[in-house]
């Protein structure tokens, strides 16, 4: 019997990987009270979030234009 995880095919683009890493480092910086890492991670997380929003908007607009 195959495992349920074997059926998942998850492909993340570089924006999502960057957001995951930046949020992980943001949590670590907050936990260990590392100020410089906290601010660096916060800036990267904001940049990645804006990048994902712009990319999603562009893909959605292209999808609407095809329909």
N, C-alpha and C positions, 0 to 999 in steps of 0.2 A: 504494500500500500504506500503510495507516494505521500511525502510530507506536504502539508499545506504551504509551507514556505517554498518548496520546489516549484510551485506553479506561479509564483510571483516573479515578474520581470520588471524590476524597478530601474529606470534609467534617469539619473539626475544630471542636469546640466551644471556648468561651472558656477552659475549664479546661486543655485540651491546649495551646492557644496560649500561655497564661500559663506553663505548665510548660516549653514549648520555649524561650520567651524568657528565663525565669529560669535555666534550665540553660545557655543560651548566654552570658548575662551572668555566670554563676558561673564558667564556663570562662575568659572574658575577664578577669575580675577576678583569678583565680588566675594566669593567664599574665602579666598586667601588674602583679601585686602591689598591687592596689587593695583595701585592707582594708575600707573602708566599703561599697563595692559588693559585696564578697564576702559580708559578713554580711547585707546587705539581700537579695541574691539567694538566699542560703541560706534565709532566713526565708520568702521568697515561694515558693521551690521546695517547702519542707515544707508550706506552706499549700495549694498547688496539688495536691500529691500526696495529702494528706488529703481534699481536695475531690473528687478523681477517685475515690478509694477509696469515699467515702460515696455518690457518685452511682452508681457501678457496683453497689454493694450494693443501693441502692434500686431500680435498674432490674432487677437479678437477682431481687430479692424480688417485684417486681410481675410479672415473667415467670413465676415459679414459681406465684404465686397464680392466674394465668390458666389454667395447665395443669391 
